Amino acid sequence: MTERVPNDVITRQVATALAEDIGAGDVTAALVPPDQQARAQVIAREPAIFCGTDWAEAVFRQLDPAIRLEWLAHDGDRVSADKTVLKLSGPARPILSGERTALNFLQTLSATATAASVYVAAVAGTGCRILDTRKTLPGLRLAQKYAARCGGAQNHRLGLYDMVLLKENHIIAAGSIGTAVAAARGKSPGIPVEVEVESLAEFDQALDAGADIIMLDELTQADMREAVSRNRARGGKAKLEASGSVTLQSVRDIAATGVDFISIGGITKHVKAVDLSMRLDFHSREAS
């Protein structure tokens, strides 16, 4: 089961989103009588991997706990076009006020999960794992990382605190790959150290330095295969990650080189919102 995001994180993200949208008050929903009741359905208009239920739930809970929600799809489910994923009933005003915020979370997180699932399916059977990156929407890092997991991808580092990733500028500042790795081991013992390399010569230096993970940035597939061979000849101690200019058309060929991981920023930064819509039916309290 996919590890869920802590409730306090979701509560903060939803509160921020609602404050952004509602501000001092929903002047349009105020036109609806305060005792007006409504039923609503959220419908998927296209196939997708569904995600975001905890965020949508929190939207309506924060607006009015009297709103009743019935989920007909769950995070990680593959839904078809015209599938009803959620039914709601309760006071009309807070349902109307929460509609856009709830849909924004559901559409964005479902889009991330769906994008991840497409790449995961493309490398199925190769043993290679798809990774996300830190190229996420500001403030929604953990939400999109969760959605990527729902789509079958694996999280790379969550932030700048849980893995050392030595890129070109870090290496230049340190003087060499070996010096940078040694400094990272000294300052952050026990934390994995990854080195980004742009050539086989740099790859050999990262191997010699004992990097835990080596990112092959924009290497040709021939060089990736050679890197895999050299790593295996040294006992295969490093994990190899391919990165840069990966497309859906090339991802399986890259996986076939033998790398352990392929990181794809597009899973979180190039997503197109999944088409979801809400339909309301107004009724009296007696009818409910």
Secondary structure, DSSP 8 states (H G I E B T S, - for coil): ------HHHHHHHHHHHHHHHHTT--TTGGGS-TT-EEEEEEEESS-EE---HHHHHHHHHHH-TT-EEEESS-TT-EE-TTEEEEEEEEEHHHHHHHHHHHHHHHHHHHHHHHHHHHHHHHTTTS--EEE--S---TT-HHHHHHHHHHTT-B---SSTTS-EEE-HHHHHHHSSHHHHHHHHHHHSTTS-EEEEESSHHHHHHHHHHT-SEEEEES--HHHHHHHHHHHHHTTS-SEEEEESS--TTTHHHHHTTT-SEEE-THHHHS-----EEEEEEEE-TTT-
